[in-house]
Amino acid sequence: MAEDVMEGLSSTHKYLSSKYFYDDEGSRLFQKIMALPEYYLTNCELEILQTQGQEIYNSLHFDGHFNVVELGAGDGSKTVELLKAFTQAGADFTYVPVDISEEAISFLQNKLSKNLPVVKTHPKVGDYFEMLEEIQSEHVPSLVLFLGSNIGNYPYTEAMELLLLIQKQLRAQDKLLIGYDLKKNPHTIAAAYNDTNGITRAFNMNLLTRFNRELGADFNLDQFEFYSHYNPETGAVKSYLVSLIKQEVYFNVLEKSFHFEKNELIYTELSRKYSLNEIEEMASKTGYSCTQHFQDKRNFFSDSLLCKETHS
C-alpha cells in the first residue's frame, strides 16, 4: 500500500489505486451504494440472476459436480439468486466465494447458512488470482463468476490482461460469467455515480481515512471534495478527489509530505461502460467465444457467458 501511494501521489497527475477502497468500512459503504435507487446496476443484475438463472445453468452443459467460483464475492446478495436457481435445477455444485475482505466473506457465510443452507460452500479470503490458481488445481469443472461490472473498473488494456489471466486458468470445459454495464442514456449513468445522499462521496473519502489510519497520514477530510464525470463517447466514468486548498499532507510511514495545489485532482476510480459489440470483440481478442448475453428487461446490463476457445 505504501509503495502504491508513493507512486500515485508522486505522479504528475495524482491518483490512488481503487483496490484500497475495500477495507471493511469501504465494503460496508459499497453495500449501501448498491442499495441506492440511482445505482441501477445492482437491480438490473439481480433481475437477470433471478429470472434467468435456470437458463444460465442450462447453457453450462456441465455433467456431474462443478464449482461456482466467484471472484470478489462481496455480500453475495445477487449470487444467492443464481445459486437458488441452480439448486432448484438439481445441480451438484460447491460455491467458492473469493474476496479480499474477511468481513465480507463472514457476512456471506452467515447469509447463506440462513437463506440457502443446502449449498455446499468453500470460502476463500485473499487475492483473486492466487485463489483461482489454487481452486483450479482440482479436477472439477468451474463456472467462474466476475459479476457486478467489476471489469469496468479496469482501463481497457488492463481489462484485456485480466480476461487473459482468467482465460489461462480455465480448462476447456470451464465457463466465465462476467457482468458488464452497458452504454445508455448519459444522465442515467452520471446519477448512479454521484448520488444525492453522498454515499459515493463517503466511499471515496474513506480512502483518505484509511491512509490516515494505516499509513499515518494527516489528511483533513474537510479540505477535499468528491467529483465524478461520465464521457459517453469513451464509456468512461472517472471519479476524483479535489483538494479545496493549497496544502501539504504528511505520511508517517513514508516519512514524506505531498503537496497539493488548490483544485488539484486525485484520480480514484474508473467505471467503464461497454456495448455488446465491444464485449464480443474483447472476448475474441483474449481467447474466448461469447456464447450468450443475459440482459435485464431494460437492456441496461449484461451477464455475458464466455467459453475458452479451443483450437485443434
N, C-alpha and C positions, 0 to 999 in steps of 0.2 A: 504494500500500500504506500509506504513512504517513498519508494522509488517511482511509483506511478504518479504520485502527487508532485514530486520534484520535477519530473519530466513535463507534466501537464502545465504546471504554474510557471515553469521557466520558458515555456514556448512563447513565440511572438503572439500567437493567438491562443490565449489561455484556455485550457479545457480540464475537465475532471472525468475520470472513467465512470460510466454509468453502472459498471458492475459493483460499485461500492454503495449504490442505493439500498441494497437489500441486506442491511443488518436487521435485527429483529424488529426495531421500530419502523424501518423502511418497509419491511414486509407487511406490518400491520397497516401502515398508511396506504400501501398499494391495494390491500383488500378493500379499503374504504373507497379508493378511486374506482375500483371495478364495480362498486355498488352505486355509483353516481348515475343519474338519468342521462347526463350528457355523454357518458362513456359507453357508447353503443356497442363497443366491441364484445364485451362480456356477454350481453344478452343475445347478440347475434350468434356467437359461437355456441352458447348454451342451447339455443333453439336448434342448431344443426345437430348437436350431440343427443338432444332429447328426442328429436323427430326422425333422425336418420341413422341412429346407432345400429339398428338391425341391418340396414343396407351397407353400412361401413363394414360390419362383421362379415356379411356375405361376400363382399368384394375381396376379402383377405385370402380366401381359399386355403385356410390352414386346416391340416388334418392332425388331430390329437392336441397334446398340450403345447401351449405357447406362452411367452412372456409379453406383457404390455409394459414397456419401459418408457416412463415419462421423464423427459429432461426439463428440469425447472418446474416441479410439480406444484409449488405454492400450496394453497389450501385444498386443491383438488376439487373445488365445488362443481366445476363443469365436467371434469373427468368422471366423477361419480355417476353421471347420467349415462356416459358411454359404457362404463362397467356394468351398470344395471341392465342395459340392452344386451350386452354380451352374456350376462348371467341368464337372462330370460331366454336367450337363444341356445342355452345349454353348452356354452363354450367352456373348455377346460383351460384355464389360464392362471398365471400368477402376476399380480400387479407389482411392479418395481418402480416406485416413485423415487426420483433423484432430485435433491435440492441442496443448495449450499447452506440454507438456514435450518438448523436443528429444530428451532421452534416451529417452523412451518411443517416439517415432517411429523413432529409430535402431534400437532394440531390435526393434521391429515389422518394420522393413525387413529386418533380418538374419534374423528368423524366417521371413518369407515367402520370401526368396530360397532358404532351405534346404528348407522344407516345401512350398512351392507356387510354384515358380519360373515356372510358365506364366502366372501372374496379372500383368497389367499394373498397375503402381501409380504414383500421382502424389501422394506425401505432402505435407502442408502443416502447418507449425508456426505456431500463432497462435490468435487469438480465433475461436470457432466461427462467429460470425455474419458477421464480416468475410470469413472464408474462404468461407463458404457463398454470400455475395453474389457473390464473385469466380468461384466454380465455376459458379454458375447463369447467368453471362453467356454460357456455352457453350450451343449449341443441341442439347443431348443430354439425353434423359430421365434422371432420377435416382431412385434408391432412397436416401432419407436414413435412416441408422441412428442412433437415440439409445437405446442399449441399457443394460443393467446397472442399471436402476431409477434412472438419473440424475435423471429427472423428480421423483422422490420427495424430492430434496434442496432443492426449492423450495417455499416457502409457497404455498398454493392460488392466491392472486391472481397471484403471480409465475409459477407454473406455467402458468396460463392465458395470461399475457402472452407467455411463452416459446413456447407452442404457436402463438399468433397470429403471433409474429415469424417462426417457421419457415414457417407457412402462407403468409405474404405473399411468401416467397422461392420457394415452389413454383409450378410451372406445372401446367396442367390434368392432364397425363399423369403427373406425379411422384407418388411414394408415400413415406410415412413409416412406418417400422417402429420402434416405441417400446416399451421394456421397462418393465413395471410389476410391483412386488412386491405380491402380493395379501394381503388381510386373512386371518388364520388364527389358530391357537392362540397366545395371547399369550406363553406360555412359549417357544415356538419362535422367535418374533421377538426377545424380550428376550435370549436366549442368543446370537443372531447379532451383537448389538451390544455385548456385554461378555464377550469370550472369556476363558477361563481362562489362556491363555498371555500375556495382557497386550499383544497386538499392537495391538488397537484403542486401548488406553491410550497406547501409544508413538506411534501415528499422531496422536492428539490433542496429546500433549505436544510433538511435533515442530513444531507451530505456534509454541510459545514459543522453541524452539531457533532456528527460522528468524528470528523477530523479534530475538532476541539477535544473530544474525549480520548481518542485513540492515538493521536499524534501530538497532543499538547499544543494545538493551535489556539489562537486567540481571536477567531472570527467574531465580530459583533454582528449578529443576525439582523439588527435594525438598520445596518448600513449596506444591506444587499436587498435586491428585489428580484422577482422571477419574471421571465418573459418567454413566450413561445411564438413560433411563426410557421405557417404552412405554405409551401410553394407547390401549387397544383401542377406545374409543368414537370417538376422533377419527382413529385410524390413525397417529398421530404418534409416532415415536421421536425423542427430543430428547437431545442429548449436551452435556455441560458439563465445564469445568474448575473445580475448587473450591479456593479459597485456604484453606490449612490454618492460616494465622496472619494476624494484622493486620500489614500490610506496605505498603511503597512500592516501586514499580517505575519506574525512570528510563529514558527513551529519549533517547539522544544526538541522533538525527536530529530528533526532535520538540522537543528541549530542554525536556522536560516529564516530571513524575512523575505516576503514577496511584496512588491509594490503594485498597487492598483491605482490607475487613473480614475477620475470621476467618469462614470458612464462606461467604463471598460467592461467587456463581456467575458464571462466564463462559460464556455460551451459544455453542457452536461449530458445531452441525450439526443439521439436521432430516432425517429419512428417513421419508417418509410412505408408508403402505400404502393401497391402493385396492381397491374392489370392482369387478366388471365393469360394473355399472350406473353407477358413478361415472366410470369411464373413458369410457363411451359418452356420458355427459352432458357431460363436459369437451370431448370431440371435437366434439359438436354445437354447443356454445356458441362454439367457436373456428373454425368454418368447415370442419370435416371430416365425412366419413362414416366410420364404423368398419366395415370390411368383414369382418374376421376376427380372432379371438383364438386365437393359437397358444399352448397351455398344456402344461406338463410333466405327467407322469402323476399327480402328487400334487395338481395344481391349486394349487401354491404361487405360481406366477409366470406372467405372460402377456407375450408379444411380440405387440402388437396392431398390425394393419396399418390405417393411416389413409389416406384419399384426400381430396384437396381437393374440397370441394363446388363444383360449377359450376352457376350459375343462368342460365337463358336470359333 
